[in-house]
Amino acid sequence: MTTKPFLNALIAAGYIGIIVTILSNSQQFDARNFGMIAPVTFLSLLVLSAALMGYLFFYQPVRLLVEGKQDEASKFLVSTIASFFGIMGTVIAVWFIVGSLL
């Protein structure tokens, strides 16, 4: 999406946060009441999520590989994954710290 690995990781973490927030706050949702539309919706969300994460994590490295820049592609992919790991690790650590204070 961008040429900045940290921004790609931040967008991925934000997307996950939005989806989790929506699903966590939908207290009245019961898949049994929706019949066939519930599995279709969840599978569609899975496909959308896989496509978005693939684009955010792999588009730029694959483009760099095609251009013959193997070292840059590797660095970009590792930087994106490390940034995502750092962002999610920080979020989880803060969640545990705040949860233990409450």
Sequence and secondary structure as in RCSB ss.txt:
>XXXX:A:sequence
MTTKPFLNALIAAGYIGIIVTILSNSQQFDARNFGMIAPVTFLSLLVLSAALMGYLFFYQPVRLLVEGKQDEASK
FLVSTIASFFGIMGTVIAVWFIVGSLL
>XXXX:A:secstr
  S HHHHHHHHHHHHHHHHHHHHH TT  GGGGTTHHHHHHHHHHHHHHHHHHHHHHHHHHHHHHTT HHHHHH
HHHHHHHHHHHHHHHHHHHHHHHHHH 
